[in-house]
């Protein structure tokens, strides 16, 4: 098994269901468990953690298109985007008559 950086995880787990492996050693999570772990997030991938005693933790995650990944690697840009989204949500918007002039200001 490939070794990755260890992460200490402290949280409670609740028993959800008992699942069996199929003939190809897969586990079908089913709708009930997917709703429990994903909620409204609509995760499309899961990060898998394996504990020292063999426990398995699936952490819902989402993928980001590679052309947008730079935003998440730049905390200044990410902060400005979040600020802009917050302002828009509060109705703090302005109409741009000319997009080039508007972009020149920011």
Secondary structure, DSSP 8 states (H G I E B T S, - for coil): ----------------------TTS----HHHHHHHHHTTS--SEEEEEE-TTS-EEEEEE----TTTHHHHH-HHHHHHHHHHHHHHHTT-----SSHHHHHHH-
